[in-house]
Amino acid sequence: MRIHELDYDLPPELVAQHPTERRDESRLLVFDRGSGEVRHRVFAELPEELRAGTLTVVNDTRVVPARIRLERPRGEVLLLERVGEGTWEALARPTQRLRAGRRYGPVELVEHLGEGRWLVRLEGGPGGVGEWGETPLPPYITEPLADPGRYQTVYAREPGSAAAPTAGLHFTPALLDRLDVERVTLHVGLDTFRPLAVDDLSDHELHGERYEVAPAAWERIAAAERVLAVGTTTVRVLETAASNRVLRGRTRLFVTPGFAFRRVDHLLTNFHLPRSTLLALVMAFAGVEETRRLYRLAVEERYRFYSFGDAMLVL
C-alpha cells in the first residue's frame, strides 16, 4: 500500500478542539459490513447496536503527565516509555540543539537514540513525572483543556501511556454497566502516533509497544461468541495474542489491508489522521474503498474528527 492511498480531505473546522459536554453525547457512525448499511446514532445508543453474546474489550492504560516543557532552548520532552528506575525513552525537541549529558530543567539527556528519541533521566525518579509534566495533548488540539481528566478514559487503571486510547473517551460508567466488558492493556507510545515517513507502508518500521492480557481475561476473550475491540490499540493486543498466545510483552504488529483478523469481530474507533498507521488498520478491517466512502460521508455529515471527535462502529 502506498502512503498517498491514506490521504483524504478534511475541513480544518471539523478537527474537534474540545470533548462533548457529556462523554456519551458524541455521535456514532455505524457501518454494517454485511449489508453495507450506514446508520447515524448517538454514542449512548451503542448497546442497542450490539447483539447478545458480544464481549466489549477495552484498553485500560492510563495517560501519564508525559509532556515536560523546556525553557532553554525552548522546546519539550515527551516521555514515551519507562525503561528503568527514573529513566524513560522520550522524544525531545529541538533535537539538533540538545546535547547528551546535559540537564534541561528536570530532565537529563543520557543518550540520543536517533529519530528524535532520547534516553532521559527525570529528576525525582518515578514520582517526578506528576510534578514536572502535563497532559500530552496532540498537536492538532490548539486550545486549552479545562479538565485534563477528559483526556483519560473512565476505566483507565494502568499508568504508562503517552497518549489516550481515544475510542474509549466516549464511555461513561453507566454505559459500561450496560455492556459485558473485559480489559487488556497496551501502553500507547511512539508506534501509535508516529507519522508515516515512507512511500510504501511495507517499509515502515515499528519499535513496539508494551501490552499485557491477564490469563483469565484471555480465556473469556478466546471463548466469546463475538468480540468488539474498543480502539486500534485493543485490536493490536487481541490480534497479537491470537497469533502467538503470548499474553505479555511487546507488540510490533502492523495491521494493513490484507491482514487476516483472528479474534476481532467488531471495531469501535474514532476518525483518524491521514497518512497514519491507525487509518491503515481501519481500512484493513472495514475495507479500503468502504473506509474512504465512510470518511467522505462523515465529512459531509459534519462529524467531528480525531481525539475529541466522534466515533465509528464497524460491525
Backbone hydrogen bonds, N-H to C=O, Kabsch-Sander energy under -0.5 kcal/mol:
donor,donor_aa,acceptor,acceptor_aa,energy
3,I,199,D,-2.7
5,E,2,R,-1.6
6,L,3,I,-1.9
7,D,4,H,-1.4
14,L,11,P,-2.2
15,V,12,P,-1.7
16,A,14,L,-0.8
16,A,305,F,-1.8
25,E,22,R,-1.7
26,S,23,R,-1.0
28,L,41,R,-2.8
29,L,311,A,-2.5
30,V,28,L,-0.6
30,V,39,R,-3.2
31,F,313,L,-3.1
32,D,37,E,-2.6
33,R,31,F,-0.7
36,G,32,D,-2.7
39,R,30,V,-2.5
41,R,28,L,-3.2
41,R,39,R,-0.6
43,F,26,S,-3.1
44,A,24,D,-1.5
45,E,42,V,-2.5
46,L,43,F,-2.3
48,E,45,E,-1.2
49,E,45,E,-0.6
49,E,46,L,-2.1
50,L,46,L,-0.6
50,L,47,P,-0.9
54,T,51,R,-1.2
55,L,53,G,-0.5
55,L,226,R,-3.0
56,T,54,T,-0.6
56,T,180,D,-3.3
57,V,55,L,-0.6
57,V,228,L,-3.0
58,V,56,T,-0.5
58,V,182,E,-2.5
60,D,58,V,-0.7
60,D,184,V,-2.7
62,R,158,E,-3.1
64,V,161,S,-2.5
66,A,64,V,-2.5
67,R,134,E,-2.1
68,I,66,A,-0.6
68,I,77,V,-3.0
69,R,67,R,-0.5
70,L,75,G,-2.4
75,G,70,L,-1.7
76,E,93,R,-2.0
77,V,68,I,-2.8
78,L,91,L,-3.2
79,L,66,A,-2.6
79,L,77,V,-0.6
80,L,89,E,-3.1
81,E,89,E,-1.7
83,V,87,T,-2.2
84,G,87,T,-1.4
86,G,84,G,-1.1
87,T,84,G,-0.8
88,W,120,V,-2.5
89,E,81,E,-2.9
90,A,118,W,-2.8
91,L,78,L,-2.5
92,A,116,G,-2.1
93,R,76,E,-2.3
97,R,94,P,-1.7
98,L,95,T,-1.4
101,G,109,L,-3.9
102,R,99,R,-1.5
104,Y,107,V,-3.6
105,G,103,R,-0.5
107,V,104,Y,-1.9
108,E,121,R,-2.8
109,L,102,R,-2.5
109,L,107,V,-0.5
110,V,108,E,-0.7
110,V,119,L,-2.7
111,E,119,L,-1.5
113,L,111,E,-0.5
113,L,117,R,-2.9
114,G,117,R,-0.8
117,R,114,G,-2.0
118,W,90,A,-3.2
119,L,111,E,-3.0
120,V,88,W,-3.0
120,V,118,W,-0.6
121,R,108,E,-2.7
122,L,86,G,-2.6
123,E,106,P,-3.1
125,G,122,L,-1.9
127,G,124,G,-0.7
128,G,125,G,-2.0
129,V,126,P,-0.9
131,E,127,G,-0.6
132,W,128,G,-2.1
133,G,129,V,-3.1
134,E,67,R,-1.6
137,L,135,T,-1.8
141,I,138,P,-1.7
142,T,140,Y,-0.9
146,A,144,P,-0.6
150,R,147,D,-2.4
151,Y,148,P,-1.8
152,Q,149,G,-1.0
156,A,153,T,-1.3
157,R,60,D,-3.4
158,E,60,D,-1.8
160,G,62,R,-2.4
161,S,62,R,-2.2
162,A,188,V,-2.9
166,T,164,A,-1.5
168,G,165,P,-2.0
169,L,166,T,-1.5
170,H,167,A,-0.7
171,F,168,G,-1.4
176,L,172,T,-2.3
177,D,173,P,-1.7
178,R,175,L,-1.3
179,L,176,L,-1.9
181,V,179,L,-0.7
182,E,56,T,-2.6
184,V,58,V,-2.4
185,T,212,E,-2.1
187,H,210,R,-2.3
188,V,186,L,-0.7
192,T,189,G,-0.5
193,F,189,G,-1.0
194,R,190,L,-2.0
196,L,275,R,-1.5
201,L,1,M,-2.7
201,L,199,D,-0.5
203,D,200,D,-2.3
204,H,201,L,-1.8
209,E,251,T,-1.6
211,Y,249,G,-2.5
212,E,185,T,-2.4
213,V,247,L,-2.9
218,W,214,A,-2.5
219,E,215,P,-2.0
220,R,216,A,-1.6
221,I,217,A,-2.5
222,A,218,W,-3.3
223,A,219,E,-1.6
224,A,220,R,-1.0
224,A,221,I,-0.7
225,E,53,G,-0.6
226,R,53,G,-1.4
228,L,55,L,-2.9
229,A,227,V,-0.6
229,A,266,H,-2.6
230,V,57,V,-2.6
230,V,228,L,-0.6
231,G,229,A,-1.1
231,G,268,L,-2.8
235,V,231,G,-1.6
236,R,232,T,-1.9
237,V,233,T,-1.8
238,L,234,T,-2.7
239,E,235,V,-2.8
240,T,236,R,-1.7
241,A,237,V,-2.7
242,A,238,L,-2.3
243,S,239,E,-1.1
244,N,240,T,-2.0
245,R,241,A,-2.4
247,L,245,R,-0.6
249,G,211,Y,-2.1
251,T,209,E,-2.5
255,V,253,L,-0.6
256,T,254,F,-0.6
259,F,256,T,-1.7
261,F,259,F,-0.8
265,D,227,V,-2.0
265,D,263,R,-0.5
266,H,227,V,-2.2
267,L,314,V,-2.3
268,L,229,A,-2.5
269,T,312,M,-2.6
271,F,310,D,-0.7
272,H,270,N,-0.5
275,R,6,L,-2.0
276,S,273,L,-0.6
280,A,276,S,-1.6
281,L,277,T,-1.8
282,V,278,L,-2.0
283,M,279,L,-2.4
284,A,280,A,-1.9
285,F,281,L,-1.7
286,A,282,V,-3.2
287,G,283,M,-2.0
291,T,287,G,-2.3
292,R,288,V,-2.1
293,R,289,E,-2.3
294,L,290,E,-2.5
295,Y,291,T,-2.5
296,R,292,R,-2.2
297,L,293,R,-2.4
298,A,294,L,-2.5
299,V,295,Y,-2.1
300,E,296,R,-2.4
301,E,297,L,-2.6
302,R,299,V,-1.3
303,Y,298,A,-2.9
305,F,14,L,-3.3
306,Y,271,F,-1.7
309,G,306,Y,-2.1
310,D,304,R,-2.9
311,A,27,R,-2.3
312,M,269,T,-3.4
313,L,29,L,-2.9
314,V,267,L,-3.3
314,V,312,M,-0.5
315,L,31,F,-2.9
315,L,313,L,-0.6
